[in-house]
Amino acid sequence: MSKRFVTRLVIAASVAAALELAAQPASALKAAPSRETAKQIPSLIRTDYYEVRGATAEALLASMRAHQRSTNHASTEWHIDWNYEYLLKPDECILRSFNVRVLIRYTLPHWVDSENAGKALQGEWQRYFGALQLHESGHGGFGLGAGKEMVRLVNSRDWRAADPKELKARLDEECEKTLREFRAREAAYDEKTDHGRTQGARLKTTP
């Protein structure tokens, strides 16, 4: 699997696999590798901004509604790339290395004419924008956590298969399962925080 996506914003296995291992006879289980096969390479984090204008909170909200790129004032997209190398022997295929990279793209509003507004609104925007950043960093954290969990899962086992096709299928299955788990956690995060509103990501229209 390979999905692709300027940086200012810096921003948690698999039960089925465990059951599968537990069901195998002891003689079929292989010891965990003595070295770390998998590693997480530096993440690629990008922040895009869309311009908003207004001298009142109402005007800013209207501008965000008109220009936002999703159903919310801010959004986070994360994807994970993984690749690996293997050693092919006459009777088996052995995983030699496994790399994971997380790609995160944040989209946030940028108030371009804030100098035309009063100090109170400027202060409210700073508070609101900070809460917005906090909420979106939480979304990015799920992507980083998923990548870390993939590394942990791969390093917890000795990966061998009859051929490259079987090895790829098993690795992809574990990684896709991890993605589904973390996407579900992310959805629960949005539900719990009401898409950041309980964290303060709501621009107040009155003092």
C-alpha positions in Angstrom: 0.0 0.0 0.0 1.3 3.5 -0.8 -0.7 6.7 -0.3 1.0 10.1 -0.8 0.4 13.4 0.9 5.2 24.0 4.8 5.7 22.7 8.4 4.9 24.6 11.5 2.5 22.5 13.5 4.2 19.9 15.5 2.1 17.8 16.6 -1.6 4.2 20.1 -2.5 -4.9 18.7 -3.9 -6.9 16.8 -6.1 -9.4 18.8 -6.8 -11.6 15.8 -3.1 -12.0 15.2 -2.5 -13.0 18.8 -5.3 -15.6 18.7 -3.9 -17.0 15.5 -0.5 -17.4 17.1 -2.0 -18.9 20.3 -3.8 -21.5 18.2 -0.6 -22.8 16.7 1.3 -25.7 18.3 4.4 -24.6 20.2 6.7 -26.2 17.7 5.3 -24.0 14.9 5.9 -20.8 16.8 9.1 -18.9 15.9 11.1 -16.8 18.4 11.0 -13.0 17.9 13.9 -11.7 15.9 17.0 -10.7 17.9 17.2 -7.3 16.0 14.5 -4.8 15.2 13.3 -5.5 11.7 10.9 -2.6 11.5 11.5 1.1 12.1 9.6 4.3 11.7 11.3 6.8 9.5 10.8 10.6 9.9 7.2 11.7 9.4 6.2 14.2 6.7 4.1 16.9 8.2 2.6 19.7 6.2 0.3 22.6 7.1 -1.8 24.4 4.5 -3.8 27.6 5.2 -6.9 29.1 3.7 -7.5 32.9 4.0 -10.3 34.3 6.0 -11.3 38.0 6.5 -13.5 40.0 8.8 -13.6 42.6 11.5 -16.2 40.8 13.6 -16.6 37.3 14.8 -19.7 36.8 12.7 -17.8 37.9 9.6 -14.9 35.6 10.4 -17.3 32.7 10.8 -19.0 33.5 7.6 -15.7 33.7 5.8 -14.6 30.3 7.2 -17.8 28.7 6.1 -17.3 30.1 2.6 -13.7 29.0 2.3 -13.2 25.9 4.5 -12.2 22.8 2.6 -14.2 20.4 4.7 -17.3 20.4 6.8 -15.2 21.9 9.7 -13.1 25.0 10.1 -9.9 22.9 10.1 -9.1 19.4 9.0 -6.4 16.7 9.3 -5.6 14.0 6.8 -3.1 11.3 7.6 -1.8 8.4 5.6 0.8 5.7 6.2 3.3 4.3 3.7 5.0 1.1 4.4 7.6 -0.8 2.5 9.8 -3.8 3.1 12.6 -6.0 1.9 12.9 -9.8 2.1 15.3 -12.6 1.7 14.2 -15.3 -0.6 15.4 -18.8 0.1 14.6 -22.0 -1.8 11.9 -23.0 0.7 10.8 -19.7 2.4 10.7 -16.0 2.2 12.0 -14.1 5.2 11.3 -10.4 6.1 14.6 -8.5 6.4 13.4 -4.9 6.9 10.2 -3.0 7.2 9.9 0.8 7.1 6.9 3.0 8.0 6.3 6.7 7.2 3.4 8.8 8.4 2.2 11.6 6.2 0.1 14.3 7.9 -1.6 17.3 6.2 -3.2 19.9 8.4 -5.5 22.6 6.9 -6.2 25.7 9.1 -7.7 29.1 8.6 -5.4 32.2 8.4 -6.9 35.5 9.4 -5.3 37.9 6.9 -6.8 41.3 7.9 -6.7 41.0 11.7 -5.3 44.5 12.0 -8.7 45.9 11.1 -10.3 44.3 14.2 -10.4 45.3 17.8 -8.0 43.9 20.4 -10.8 41.8 22.1 -11.5 39.9 18.8 -7.8 39.5 18.1 -7.4 37.9 21.6 -10.4 35.7 21.1 -9.0 34.5 17.7 -5.7 33.6 19.3 -7.5 31.6 22.0 -9.7 29.9 19.4 -6.9 29.2 17.0 -4.8 27.6 19.7 -7.7 25.3 20.6 -8.1 24.5 16.9 -4.4 23.6 16.7 -4.7 21.4 19.8 -7.6 19.5 18.4 -6.1 18.9 15.0 -2.8 17.8 16.6 -4.8 15.1 18.3 -5.9 13.9 14.9 -2.3 13.8 13.8 -1.4 11.9 16.9 -3.6 9.0 15.8 -1.6 8.7 12.6 1.7 8.8 14.4 0.3 6.2 16.9 -0.8 3.9 14.1 2.7 4.0 12.5 4.3 3.2 15.9 1.9 0.3 16.4 2.8 -1.1 13.0 6.4 -1.1 13.9 5.7 -2.7 17.3 3.7 -5.5 15.7 6.3 -6.3 13.0 9.0 -6.3 15.6 7.0 -8.7 17.8 7.2 -11.6 15.4 9.6 -13.4 13.1 8.0 -13.0 9.7 8.4 -15.9 7.4 6.3 -17.2 4.6 6.3 -19.7 1.7 6.7 -17.0 -0.9 6.8 -13.2 -1.4 3.0 -13.1 -2.2 2.1 -14.7 1.1 4.5 -12.5 3.1 3.0 -9.4 1.5 -0.6 -10.5 2.2 0.2 -11.2 5.9 2.0 -7.8 6.4 -0.7 -5.9 4.6 -3.4 -7.6 6.6 -1.8 -6.6 9.9 -1.2 -3.0 8.8 -4.7 -2.6 7.4 -6.1 -3.9 10.7 -4.1 -1.4 12.6 -5.3 1.4 10.3 -8.9 0.4 11.0 -8.4 0.4 14.7 -6.8 3.8 14.8 -9.4 5.3 12.4 -12.1 4.0 14.9 -10.3 5.6 17.8 -10.1 8.9 15.8 -13.8 8.8 15.2 -14.4 8.3 18.9 -12.1 11.3 19.6 -14.2 13.5 17.4 -17.4 12.3 19.0 -16.0 12.8 22.5 -14.7 16.3 21.8 -17.6 17.3 19.5 -15.0 18.0 16.8 -12.9 20.1 19.2 -15.7 22.3 20.7 -15.2 20.8 24.2 -11.5 21.7 23.8 -12.4 25.4 23.1 -12.3 25.2 19.3 -15.3 27.5 19.0 -15.1 31.1 18.1 -17.2 33.2 20.5 -19.4 35.9 19.0 -19.9 37.6 22.3 -17.4 38.6 25.1 
